[in-house]
Amino acid sequence: MPITCSAYAKVNLYLHVTNKRENGYHELDSLICFAQCGDILSFADSDEISLKIIGPMARFLDGEDDNLVLKAARGLQKLCNVTKGATITLEKHLPVAAGIGGGSGDAAATLKGLCQLWNVFPDPKGLQELALSLGADVPICLKEHAAHVGGIGEVITPLAPLPDCWMVLVNPMVAVSTPAVFNKRTSAFHTPDPMIAEYSFDDFIDALKIRTNDLMAPALELAPEIQTVLNVLNQQTDAALCRMSGSGATCYAIFKEKQAAERAIKCIKTSHSDWWIDMGKII
């Protein structure tokens, strides 16, 4: 029986850059959550590790000989001294290079799915080190639950449950390079100011509004279409907060009620059928 795992969209509700290490990596202060929409991965027994990519966004991964899913599988195989393989199917729904951790989420789901398939229980420290070696967002994607993230992604502080709310995600189908965005960043470093309290919905939105995404300005230089997306989201009735996630180009709008998010989706799809648009409950 195949094992199935989700890889939900990872969203930076705010993102402050606090430092740059000598090795070039940037340290962050960010509140990360997940919207319950995303990719689906399935895992079945096999002698060798193989990957098949299907779904509406599969074409954007054509030509990738060794993506993060395969790297995660081989890394876990080595970590746990596993000799068998797996047939992995990635049903790709999230856009690539989009600021919502699509590749990182797929890698994290691969680690979780193969642990089940192979019935292995890696040392937590070793698993975290493997996750971080695959990418800065992979450790939080392993948790797949709202948390404050510091360091380069390895310092994860669990949070009280976020207020019940819904998120609409929109991408203008423009890929944005994360390294290119960081290289264009010229703003001063922020002092960390983590959101770790338990919030009502209104207080949650107010706390987010006094924070920002430090990568917004450089991302706009590379992809001006991001501003068009934000303008459209800000026009939606009952949108409590609209912002870019990560290094872009995906932007989000938060709604208190599911029906309001559904109305927004319908409205945006009518006028921008060429954009990627989805929604999910925040976790």
HUUR-V242636 format. One line per field, one symbol per residue. phi: phi as a letter, one per 30 degrees, with the letter a starting at -180 (. if undefined). Layout:
phi: ???
This chain:
phi: .dcbbcbddcbddbbcdcabdddjdccbbbccbbcdaldbcbbbdadbdbbccbjdcdddcejddbddddddddddeddchccdcacccccccddchbibieddddddddddddedddhcbdeeddddddedddldddeddddhaeadbbickccccdbdededabbccbbdibdbddeddddddbdddddebdcbdcbdddddddddddcbcdcdddddddbededddddddddddiddabadchcicdbbbcbdcdddddddedddddcbddddbabaddb
